[in-house]
Amino acid sequence: MQPTLNLLRHPSGAALTLLASLASAICSSALAQQADAPAESLPSVTVTAPAPRTGQASITGFGSTPSWQLPMQAQTITSTALKNSGAQRLADITSLDASISDSYNAPGYWDFLSVRGFTLDNVYNYRREGLSINAETSIPLDNKDAIEVLKGTSGIQAGVSSPGGLVNFLVKRPQGRVRSATFGFTGGDSVLGAVDLSDRFGVDKAFGLRINAAYEQLSPNERYADGKRHLLALATDFRINPGNLIEFEIEHSRRKQPSVTAFSLLGDNVPSAKSINPDINLNNQPWAMPVVMAATTGTLRWTHLLSPDWKLTSTYGIQRLKTNDRTVFSFGCFNEGLGDRYCSDGTFDVYDFQSENEYRLTQALNVALQGQVKTGGVSHALRAEALRSSYRIRVNNAALNYIGPGDISGNYGPLLRDPTADDPQHLRHHVSTELSVSDAVTFSEQWRAWLGLRHSRLSRDTVRSNNSAPNVASDQSFTTPWAAIGYSFAPRRQIYASWGEGIESKNAPELPPAAYGLVNYTNAGQALTSQKSRQIEVGVKGQESSWQWGLGAFRVHKPQDGILDTLPDPTYVIDGEAVHTGLEGQLQGRWGAWELNSSAMVLDAKRQGSSHAEINGKQAVNVPEHTVKLSADYKVAALQGLTLQGQVVHEGKRMVLEDNSMSIPAWTRFDTGLRYVQQAFSQQGSLTWRVGVRNLFDKRAWRESPKQFDHLYLFPLARRTVTASVQADF
């Protein structure tokens, strides 16, 4: 393991090459050891596909514990559910669970999710195969077997992360013979082609290989947003002997597409969404350049069975991102002295932003020991884990220049490009070391308890790209506990209560220079002192026959960042806390020819203890008061293989301003579709035809109202969109 440790100390571009070489070397060395197998063996790597959506998730850290026994709310959305819903990007899963919503999701850019009303941190709240990754990129779904969402403060699963939850991507692994090809129209005039191939080889099928490839020509409904993307992914595994399993996978993706700029308030008014064409792209100049996001990510895992009840798992992951972040964006109204919205007549100030050759490197090494012991009549499922993660971002000076006026028709200019790159950005390096232990205790058939403790050490340093400010470094250590108790009051039904803490690490935002009407913070770009969040949750869950359900109530306390008004030198600080109290429920299952997936949440998200008294007790910005997500499939008996689909997505009103004086109204969207599976090619082969219509009635509404860089934005609901695909399995 020494080469891996060196990589974490001295990250370099050669690490990906070494990762592949290391996997090859281990597999080659292992061929000579196959005869030395221990008496016990690892479970087979053959995968049985779970239900399209299930409450069981590996990111919870409790292995194969049935979902009804978990003392938390989690959701696993499989690749089948993603395909059936027409999901093409991470932001599309907001339609599938009431606890998940949009939080500044611009077409052509990376995605932001909100869980239980908290925006997830793209640096700290995302996992891939259980390891930290940076979600400041476009993450393809073509080679993902499932997306897991853990809801709530995640101190036991991750030492450093914002409250709300975790998102974990599981890649497709070798699972016997798979031959699948897909061709589809993904909205507008976009066209996708993809293949998925898997097989096992060698003596006793010890070696597995899976390849995923995809290419998509992007031509969405939004204007001036044409682009393209591609993906190539490879996953292998090798059963060295019955007690040792090596798994290696790597993927490379690239997306090139202009982003779509949002709308905003017009002076002191929220414009009617019916007066706006959602296809308008305000990022519209003849010379406007696309955002380019390239990513190479891989993991290497060794699982060693120590005994029938104990195993050791070592996993190393690396992600390298290269981004050209470019946009022509609208920001404020100098003519009316408005820095956070557009002019009352629909005009605005236009800026050209270009940040070339951004480089992000994330590495993680995790070693976990888990097993079971029994003392008297009490069973313990124990887990001890050591995790070291490193995150580094290197950026150059950016071009951020005022280039003229624009208006919401999108037909303004042409304006002159200004490529002068004299706006400094911040280079960051964060390293965290985490040690954790947990115990799932079974006292009897009725009573269970869960205990966990995680110690985290976080080191951070920040420096400006033009060296105009000294390096700012900080070191902090935290210990976060987590505990839960559950009582099974009936077969496969449990009531539970849990309490836990988490850590959040944030940086003061960097605003445009003062020449553009804003005063930057004295600590812009610097890390704020990390703070603890805490959560209490009670719930009841059950599973019977083909149904599973859950109902949970929660309260989360999160230290809230904000501005300390000390003009002319404002400072960005921790200013009070956000308190989110909510009730969420879900019901999933089959009833005859029907399959139902439903969820709902009511959320009271308030600010407390702020130095700005006028916002205390007010609803948080861009957080819906309630949400309902309902989808139903109906198998048509008259035509075997035909399934009709329907979906309703409803979100309550969202506040636009912190004092709650302006809001956007609630909206409801209806989607529909069908899929038809017919036998083809052979007894096991098939063709799956899918047709979907999102926003069936062409509803016009404001989808969300995020506040970014002290500016208020409005994103419209996309107009009626038709998708169609055929999947050949042969």
C-alpha positions in Angstrom: 0.0 0.0 0.0 3.0 2.3 0.2 2.6 3.7 -3.4 -1.0 4.7 -2.6 0.1 6.5 0.5 2.7 8.4 -1.5 0.0 9.5 -4.0 -2.0 11.0 -1.2 1.0 13.0 -0.1 2.1 14.0 -3.6 -0.8 13.9 -6.0 0.1 13.9 -9.7 -1.4 13.2 -13.1 0.5 9.9 -13.2 -1.7 8.5 -10.4 -4.3 7.2 -12.8 -1.7 5.3 -14.8 -0.3 3.8 -11.6 -3.8 2.8 -10.5 -4.3 0.8 -13.7 -0.8 -0.7 -13.4 -1.3 -1.6 -9.7 -4.5 -3.5 -10.6 -2.7 -5.4 -13.4 0.2 -6.3 -11.1 -2.0 -7.6 -8.3 -4.1 -9.7 -10.7 -1.0 -11.1 -12.4 0.6 -12.0 -9.1 -2.5 -13.6 -7.9 -2.7 -16.1 -10.7 0.1 -18.1 -9.0 -1.8 -18.1 -5.7 -5.1 -19.6 -6.8 -4.2 -23.0 -5.3 -3.8 -21.5 -1.8 -7.5 -20.9 -1.2 -8.8 -20.9 2.4 -11.6 -23.1 3.4 -14.1 -20.3 3.5 -15.0 -18.2 0.4 -16.3 -14.8 -0.5 -19.8 -14.4 -1.7 -20.4 -14.8 -5.4 -20.0 -11.5 -7.4 -23.1 -12.4 -9.5 -25.5 -9.5 -8.9 -29.3 -9.9 -8.7 -31.0 -6.7 -9.7 -32.9 -5.1 -6.8 -36.3 -3.4 -7.2 -36.2 -0.2 -9.2 -36.4 1.8 -6.0 -35.6 0.5 -2.5 -34.8 1.9 1.0 -31.7 -0.3 1.3 -28.5 1.5 0.5 -24.8 0.5 1.0 -23.9 4.1 1.9 -25.7 3.7 5.2 -22.7 1.6 6.4 -24.9 -1.3 7.6 -24.3 -3.7 4.8 -27.3 -5.9 3.8 -29.5 -4.9 6.7 -33.1 -5.0 5.4 -34.5 -1.5 4.7 -37.2 -1.8 7.3 -34.6 -2.4 10.0 -32.4 0.7 9.2 -32.9 3.5 11.7 -32.7 6.2 8.9 -34.3 7.2 5.7 -32.5 6.2 2.5 -33.3 5.6 -1.1 -31.7 3.5 -3.8 -32.7 4.4 -7.4 -31.5 1.7 -9.8 -30.5 2.1 -13.4 -33.8 0.6 -14.4 -35.7 3.3 -12.6 -33.4 5.9 -14.1 -34.1 4.6 -17.6 -37.8 4.3 -17.1 -38.0 7.9 -15.9 -35.9 9.2 -18.8 -33.2 10.6 -16.4 -30.2 11.9 -18.3 -28.4 13.8 -15.5 -28.2 13.8 -11.7 -30.7 16.7 -11.5 -33.4 14.5 -13.0 -33.7 12.5 -9.8 -35.4 15.4 -8.2 -38.6 14.0 -9.8 -38.2 10.7 -8.0 -38.2 11.6 -4.3 -40.0 14.3 -2.3 -36.9 15.0 -0.1 -34.8 15.9 -3.1 -35.2 19.2 -5.0 -33.4 21.6 -7.3 -30.8 24.0 -5.9 -29.5 26.0 -8.9 -29.7 23.5 -11.7 -28.7 25.2 -15.0 -28.7 23.2 -18.2 -25.2 22.8 -19.5 -23.5 23.1 -16.0 -22.9 20.7 -13.1 -25.8 19.8 -10.9 -26.8 20.9 -7.4 -29.2 19.0 -5.2 -31.1 19.9 -2.0 -32.0 17.2 0.5 -34.3 18.1 3.4 -33.9 21.7 2.4 -30.1 21.8 2.6 -28.0 22.3 -0.6 -25.5 19.5 -0.7 -21.8 20.5 -0.9 -20.4 19.4 -4.3 -17.0 18.9 -2.7 -17.9 17.0 0.4 -21.4 15.4 0.0 -20.9 13.1 -2.9 -19.5 9.6 -3.0 -18.6 7.1 -5.7 -18.3 3.5 -4.7 -18.4 4.9 -1.1 -15.3 7.1 -1.6 -15.2 10.9 -1.8 -15.5 12.6 -5.2 -15.9 16.2 -6.4 -19.3 16.8 -8.0 -18.2 20.0 -9.6 -18.4 18.3 -13.0 -20.9 16.5 -15.2 -21.4 12.9 -13.9 -22.6 10.5 -16.6 -25.3 7.9 -15.6 -24.7 5.5 -18.5 -22.4 3.2 -16.4 -24.1 3.7 -13.1 -25.9 0.7 -11.6 -27.7 2.9 -9.0 -27.7 6.2 -7.2 -28.1 6.0 -3.4 -29.4 9.0 -1.4 -28.9 9.0 2.4 -31.1 11.6 4.1 -30.1 13.5 7.2 -26.9 14.5 9.0 -24.3 12.0 7.9 -21.7 12.1 10.7 -21.4 8.4 11.0 -21.0 7.8 7.3 -18.8 10.9 6.5 -16.9 13.1 8.9 -17.0 16.3 6.8 -20.2 17.0 4.8 -23.1 19.4 4.9 -26.2 18.3 6.6 -29.1 17.0 4.5 -27.6 13.8 3.2 -25.1 12.0 1.0 -25.3 10.9 -2.6 -23.4 7.8 -3.6 -22.9 6.5 -7.2 -22.5 2.7 -7.7 -20.9 1.7 -11.0 -22.0 -1.3 -13.1 -19.8 -4.3 -12.3 -19.3 -7.6 -14.2 -22.3 -9.8 -13.7 -22.2 -12.6 -16.2 -23.3 -12.2 -19.8 -24.7 -8.8 -20.8 -25.1 -7.6 -24.4 -27.1 -4.4 -24.5 -27.3 -1.5 -27.0 -29.5 1.7 -26.7 -30.4 4.3 -29.3 -32.6 7.2 -28.2 -33.8 10.7 -28.6 -33.3 12.4 -25.2 -35.2 15.7 -25.7 -35.3 18.4 -28.3 -33.1 17.1 -31.2 -30.6 15.3 -28.9 -29.5 11.8 -30.0 -27.9 9.1 -27.8 -26.1 5.9 -28.6 -24.8 3.6 -25.9 -23.6 0.0 -25.4 -23.2 -2.2 -22.2 -21.2 -5.4 -22.5 -20.3 -7.8 -19.7 -19.0 -11.4 -19.4 -17.0 -13.8 -17.3 -14.0 -15.8 -18.4 -11.5 -18.4 -17.2 -11.6 -21.3 -14.9 -14.8 -21.2 -12.8 -15.5 -17.8 -14.4 -13.0 -16.2 -12.0 -12.4 -13.1 -14.2 -15.1 -10.6 -15.1 -15.2 -7.7 -17.5 -17.7 -5.0 -18.2 -17.5 -2.2 -20.7 -19.9 0.8 -21.1 -19.6 3.4 -23.9 -21.9 6.3 -24.8 -22.0 9.2 -27.2 -24.7 11.9 -27.2 -25.2 14.8 -29.6 -26.8 17.5 -27.4 -29.4 19.7 -29.0 -31.9 20.5 -26.2 -35.0 22.7 -26.4 -33.1 25.6 -24.9 -31.6 27.8 -27.6 -27.8 28.1 -28.2 -27.1 25.1 -26.0 -25.9 22.5 -28.5 -23.0 20.3 -27.6 -21.8 16.8 -27.2 -20.6 14.3 -24.6 -19.0 10.9 -24.5 -18.2 8.2 -22.0 -15.9 5.1 -21.9 -15.9 3.0 -18.8 -14.3 -0.4 -17.9 -14.9 -2.5 -14.8 -13.1 -5.8 -14.0 -13.0 -8.2 -11.1 -10.9 -11.3 -10.4 -11.6 -14.0 -7.8 -8.0 -14.8 -6.8 -9.2 -17.6 -4.7 -12.3 -18.2 -2.6 -11.1 -15.7 0.0 -9.8 -12.8 -2.1 -11.5 -10.6 -4.6 -9.9 -7.8 -6.6 -12.1 -5.2 -8.3 -10.9 -2.4 -10.6 -12.9 0.1 -12.6 -12.1 3.3 -14.5 -14.2 5.8 -16.6 -13.4 8.8 -18.7 -16.1 11.3 -19.8 -16.2 14.6 -21.5 -19.0 17.1 -21.9 -18.9 20.2 -24.1 -22.0 22.4 -24.0 -22.9 26.1 -23.4 -24.7 26.7 -20.2 -28.1 28.3 -19.9 -28.4 31.5 -17.8 -31.3 32.0 -15.5 -33.9 34.8 -15.3 -34.4 37.1 -12.2 -36.7 39.5 -10.5 -37.6 42.6 -12.6 -37.1 45.4 -10.1 -39.5 44.8 -7.2 -41.6 42.3 -9.1 -41.6 38.6 -9.7 -42.4 38.3 -13.4 -45.1 35.9 -14.5 -43.6 32.6 -15.7 -46.2 32.6 -18.4 -44.7 35.7 -19.9 -41.3 34.0 -20.3 -40.3 31.6 -23.1 -38.4 28.8 -21.2 -36.3 28.1 -24.3 -34.6 31.5 -24.2 -30.9 31.3 -23.3 -29.5 34.7 -22.1 -26.0 33.2 -22.7 -26.2 34.3 -26.3 -23.4 36.0 -28.1 -21.8 34.9 -31.5 -18.4 34.3 -29.7 -19.8 32.6 -26.6 -17.9 29.5 -25.7 -19.1 26.2 -24.2 -18.4 24.9 -20.7 -16.0 21.9 -21.1 -15.9 19.3 -18.3 -13.6 16.3 -18.6 -13.3 13.7 -15.9 -11.3 10.5 -15.3 -12.2 8.5 -12.3 -11.2 5.0 -11.0 -11.2 2.7 -8.0 -9.3 -0.3 -6.9 -10.7 -2.6 -4.2 -9.3 -5.7 -2.4 -11.7 -7.7 -0.3 -10.1 -10.3 1.9 -12.1 -12.9 3.9 -10.4 -13.4 7.3 -12.9 -15.9 8.6 -16.5 -16.8 8.0 -17.6 -13.8 10.0 -14.8 -11.2 9.3 -13.6 -9.5 6.3 -11.1 -6.7 5.4 -11.8 -4.3 2.6 -9.2 -1.8 1.2 -10.3 0.7 -1.5 -8.4 3.4 -3.2 -10.0 6.0 -5.5 -8.8 8.9 -7.6 -10.7 11.5 -9.6 -9.1 14.0 -11.9 -11.2 16.8 -13.4 -10.3 19.4 -16.0 -12.7 22.2 -16.7 -13.0 25.3 -18.9 -15.7 27.3 -17.1 -17.2 29.9 -19.5 -20.4 31.8 -19.7 -21.9 35.1 -20.7 -24.1 35.9 -17.7 -26.5 38.6 -16.6 -25.9 40.1 -13.2 -27.7 43.1 -11.6 -28.9 46.5 -12.9 -26.4 49.3 -12.5 -28.9 51.9 -13.9 -31.3 51.3 -11.1 -28.7 50.6 -8.4 -29.8 46.9 -8.1 -27.0 44.4 -7.5 -29.1 41.3 -6.9 -31.7 41.4 -9.7 -32.6 42.8 -13.2 -33.9 46.2 -14.0 -37.7 46.8 -13.9 -37.8 47.0 -17.7 -36.2 43.6 -18.2 -32.7 44.9 -19.0 -29.6 43.9 -17.1 -25.8 44.1 -17.0 -23.8 41.5 -19.0 -20.5 40.0 -17.9 -18.1 37.7 -19.7 -16.7 35.0 -17.4 -13.8 32.7 -18.5 -11.8 30.4 -16.2 -9.5 28.2 -18.3 -7.8 25.0 -17.3 -9.3 24.5 -13.9 -7.8 21.4 -12.3 -9.3 19.4 -9.5 -7.8 16.2 -7.9 -9.6 14.1 -5.3 -8.0 11.0 -3.8 -9.2 8.7 -1.1 -8.0 5.6 0.7 -10.3 3.6 2.9 -9.5 0.5 5.0 -12.5 -1.2 6.7 -12.7 -4.2 9.0 -16.1 -5.6 9.6 -17.5 -8.7 11.2 -19.9 -10.2 13.7 -19.5 -11.5 17.3 -22.0 -12.9 19.7 -21.8 -12.4 23.5 -24.4 -14.3 25.4 -27.6 -13.7 23.7 -26.5 -10.4 22.2 -25.2 -10.1 18.6 -22.8 -7.4 17.4 -22.2 -6.3 13.8 -18.9 -4.3 14.2 -17.1 -2.1 11.8 -13.8 -0.2 12.2 -12.7 2.2 9.4 -9.8 4.5 8.5 -10.3 7.0 5.7 -7.9 9.5 4.3 -9.1 12.0 1.6 -7.3 14.7 -0.3 -8.9 17.4 -2.4 -6.9 19.9 -4.4 -8.0 22.7 -6.9 -5.7 24.6 -9.1 -7.0 27.6 -11.0 -5.6 30.6 -12.8 -6.8 34.2 -12.9 -10.2 34.4 -14.5 -11.7 36.9 -17.0 -14.7 38.5 -15.3 -15.5 41.6 -17.3 -18.5 43.9 -17.9 -19.2 43.9 -21.6 -22.5 45.9 -21.9 -26.3 45.8 -21.5 -28.7 43.0 -22.3 -32.4 42.2 -22.0 -34.6 39.2 -21.2 -35.6 38.7 -24.8 -32.2 37.1 -25.3 -31.7 39.0 -28.5 -29.2 41.7 -27.5 -25.8 42.8 -28.8 -23.7 41.6 -30.3 -21.3 42.7 -27.6 -17.5 42.7 -27.7 -15.7 39.9 -25.8 -13.2 41.0 -23.2 -10.7 38.1 -22.5 -8.6 40.1 -20.0 -7.9 37.6 -17.2 -7.0 39.7 -14.2 -9.6 38.4 -11.6 -7.8 36.3 -9.0 -9.2 33.0 -7.8 -8.4 30.8 -4.9 -6.3 27.6 -4.9 -7.3 25.2 -2.2 -5.9 22.0 -0.7 -7.9 20.1 1.9 -6.8 16.8 3.6 -9.0 14.9 6.0 -8.1 11.9 8.2 -11.0 10.0 9.7 -11.2 7.1 12.2 -14.6 5.5 13.0 -16.1 2.6 14.8 -19.7 1.4 14.8 -21.7 -1.4 16.4 -25.2 -2.6 15.4 -26.4 -4.5 18.4 -29.3 -7.0 18.3 -30.6 -7.7 21.8 -33.6 -9.8 20.7 -36.0 -10.2 17.9 -37.7 -6.9 19.0 -34.9 -4.6 20.2 -31.9 -3.3 18.3 -29.4 -0.4 18.9 -26.8 1.3 16.8 -23.8 3.2 18.1 -21.1 5.0 16.2 -18.2 7.4 16.8 -16.0 9.2 14.2 -12.9 11.3 14.8 -12.0 13.6 12.0 -8.9 15.8 11.5 -9.2 18.5 8.7 -6.3 20.5 7.3 -7.0 23.3 4.9 -4.9 25.9 3.1 -5.9 28.6 0.6 -3.9 31.0 -1.5 -4.8 33.4 -4.3 -3.9 32.6 -7.9 -2.0 35.9 -8.3 -0.3 35.6 -4.9 -1.9 38.9 -3.8 -2.7 37.5 -0.4 -0.8 35.3 2.0 -1.5 31.6 2.3 -4.2 30.9 4.9 -4.0 27.6 6.7 -6.1 25.9 9.4 -6.3 22.6 11.2 -9.3 21.4 13.2 -10.3 18.1 14.9 -13.8 16.8 15.7 -15.4 13.8 17.2 -18.9 13.1 16.1 -21.2 10.5 17.8 -24.3 8.8 16.4 -26.8 6.6 18.1 -30.1 5.0 17.4 -32.5 2.5 18.9 -35.2 0.4 17.2 -38.2 -1.7 18.4 -40.0 -4.2 16.1 -43.6 -4.0 17.3 -44.7 -6.5 14.6 -43.1 -8.8 12.1 -41.0 -6.6 9.6 -42.2 -3.4 11.2 -40.0 -1.1 13.3 -40.2 2.2 15.2 -36.9 3.9 15.7 -35.2 7.1 17.1 -31.8 8.4 16.2 -29.5 11.3 17.1 -26.2 12.3 15.5 -23.8 15.1 14.7 -21.9 16.1 11.5 -19.2 18.5 10.5 -19.5 21.2 7.8 -16.6 23.0 6.1 -17.3 26.1 4.0 -15.5 28.9 2.3 -16.4 32.6 2.2 -17.7 33.2 -1.4 -15.7 35.3 -3.9 -17.9 38.1 -5.3 -17.1 40.1 -8.5 -14.8 43.0 -8.0 -16.1 46.2 -6.4 -16.0 48.0 -9.8 -19.2 46.0 -10.7 -21.2 47.4 -7.8 -20.4 44.9 -5.1 -18.1 45.1 -2.1 -16.1 41.9 -1.7 -15.7 40.2 1.7 -12.5 40.8 3.7 -12.1 37.0 3.9 -13.3 36.2 0.4 -12.3 32.6 -0.6 -11.0 31.7 2.8 -12.2 28.8 4.8 -14.6 29.5 7.6 -14.2 27.8 11.0 -15.8 24.3 10.6 -19.0 23.8 12.6 -21.0 20.9 14.0 -24.6 20.3 12.9 -26.9 17.9 14.7 -30.1 16.0 14.0 -32.7 14.1 15.9 -35.1 11.8 14.0 -37.9 9.4 14.9 -39.7 7.2 12.4 -41.6 4.0 11.7 -40.9 1.7 8.8 -42.3 -1.6 7.4 -42.1 -4.2 4.7 -44.7 -6.8 3.8 -45.3 -8.8 0.7 -44.4 -6.5 -2.2 -44.8 -3.3 -0.3 -42.4 -1.1 1.7 -43.2 2.1 3.5 -41.7 4.6 5.9 -42.7 7.7 7.9 -40.1 9.9 9.6 -40.0 13.2 11.5 -36.7 15.1 11.9 -35.2 18.3 13.1 -31.8 19.5 11.9 -29.7 22.3 13.5 -27.1 23.7 11.1 -24.7 26.7 11.8 -25.6 29.2 9.1 -23.1 31.4 7.3 -23.9 35.0 6.4 -22.6 38.6 6.2 -21.5 40.6 9.1 -22.4 44.2 8.1 -19.2 46.2 8.9 -19.2 48.3 5.7 -17.1 49.3 3.9 -15.3 46.1 5.0 -18.0 43.3 5.3 -16.9 39.9 6.6 -18.5 36.5 5.8 -19.1 34.7 9.1 -21.2 32.1 10.9 -24.4 34.0 11.7 -26.9 32.0 13.7 -28.3 28.7 12.5 -30.8 27.1 10.2 -33.4 24.9 11.8 -35.2 22.5 9.5 -38.1 20.5 10.9 -39.9 18.1 8.7 -42.1 15.1 8.2 -41.5 12.8 5.2 -43.1 9.6 4.1 -42.9 7.1 1.3 -44.8 4.1 0.0 -43.6 1.7 -2.7 -44.9 -1.6 -4.0 -47.0 -3.6 -6.4 -50.7 -4.3 -6.4 -51.9 -6.5 -9.2 -51.1 -4.9 -12.5 -50.0 -1.6 -10.7 -46.6 -0.6 -9.4 -46.6 2.5 -7.2 -43.8 4.8 -6.0 -44.9 7.7 -3.9 -43.3 10.1 -1.4 -44.2 13.4 0.3 -42.5 15.9 2.6 -43.7 18.9 4.7 -40.8 21.1 5.7 -40.5 24.1 8.1 -37.1 25.6 7.3 -36.4 28.6 9.5 -33.4 30.9 10.3 -32.6 31.5 14.0 -30.1 33.6 15.9 -29.0 35.8 13.0 -27.6 39.3 13.7 -30.1 40.4 11.0 -33.3 40.4 13.1 -35.6 40.8 10.1 -34.8 37.3 8.8 -35.1 35.4 12.1 -38.1 33.0 12.0 -38.5 33.3 8.2 -38.7 30.5 5.7 -35.4 29.7 4.0 -34.9 30.9 0.4 -35.5 28.4 -2.4 -36.9 25.7 -0.2 -40.4 24.4 -1.0 -42.7 24.3 1.9 -44.0 20.9 0.8 -43.4 18.4 -2.0 -45.3 15.4 -3.4 -43.8 12.9 -6.0 -46.1 10.2 -7.3 -45.5 7.7 -10.1 -47.5 4.7 -11.2 -47.0 1.9 -13.7 -49.8 -0.2 -15.1 -49.2 -3.5 -17.0 -51.7 -3.8 -19.8 -53.1 -7.3 -19.6 -54.4 -7.2 -23.2 -50.9 -6.8 -24.6 -48.2 -8.6 -22.7 -45.1 -6.5 -22.3 -46.8 -3.1 -22.5 -46.6 -0.8 -19.4 -48.2 2.6 -19.1 -46.5 5.2 -17.0 -47.7 8.3 -15.2 -46.1 10.7 -12.8 -47.1 13.8 -10.8 -44.6 16.2 -9.4 -45.8 18.9 -7.1 -43.8 21.5 -5.2 -45.0 24.2 -2.8 -44.1 27.8 -3.0 -40.5 28.9 -2.5 -39.3 32.2 -1.0 -37.2 34.5 -3.2 -36.1 36.9 -0.5 -34.8 36.2 3.0 -37.4 38.5 4.6 -40.1 36.4 2.8 -41.6 39.5 1.0 -41.4 37.8 -2.4 -42.0 34.2 -3.4 -42.7 32.0 -6.4 -46.0 30.0 -6.4 -46.5 26.3 -6.1 -46.6 24.2 -9.3 -47.6 20.8 -10.5 -46.2 18.9 -13.4 -47.6 15.8 -15.1 -45.5 13.3 -17.0 -46.5 10.3 -18.9 -45.0 7.5 -21.0 -45.0 3.9 -22.0 -42.6 1.0 -22.4 -43.0 -2.2 -24.4 -40.8 -5.2 -24.0 -40.9 -7.8 -26.8 -38.9 -11.0 -27.2 -36.3 -10.8 -29.9 -33.0 -12.3 -31.0 -33.2 -15.4 -28.8 -35.1 -16.9 -25.9 -33.3 -14.5 -23.5 -33.1 -11.5 -25.9 -35.5 -8.6 -26.0 -36.3 -5.2 -27.3 -37.5 -2.5 -24.9 -39.2 0.5 -26.4 -39.6 3.6 -24.3 -41.5 6.8 -25.0 -41.9 9.6 -22.5 -43.5 13.0 -22.3 -42.3 15.3 -19.6 -44.5 18.3 -18.7 -47.5 16.8 -20.6 -49.7 19.9 -20.3 -46.8 22.3 -21.0 -47.1 24.0 -17.6 -45.4 27.4 -17.3 -43.9 28.0 -13.8 -40.8 29.0 -12.0 -39.1 25.8 -11.0 -36.8 27.3 -8.4 -35.5 30.5 -7.0 -31.8 30.1 -6.0 -29.5 32.8 -4.6 -26.0 32.6 -5.9 -23.2 35.0 -5.3 -25.7 37.4 -3.7 -27.8 37.5 -6.8 -31.4 36.3 -7.1 -32.2 33.9 -9.9 -35.4 32.3 -11.4 -35.3 29.1 -13.4 -38.3 28.2 -15.5 -39.9 24.8 -15.8 -38.8 23.2 -19.1 -41.5 23.1 -21.7 -43.1 19.9 -22.9 -40.3 17.5 -23.9 -40.7 14.1 -25.7 -38.1 11.3 -25.3 -37.9 8.0 -27.1 -35.5 5.1 -27.1 -35.1 1.4 -28.0 -32.9 -0.9 -25.9 -31.7 -4.2 -27.5 -30.6 -7.0 -25.1 -29.2 -9.9 -27.0 
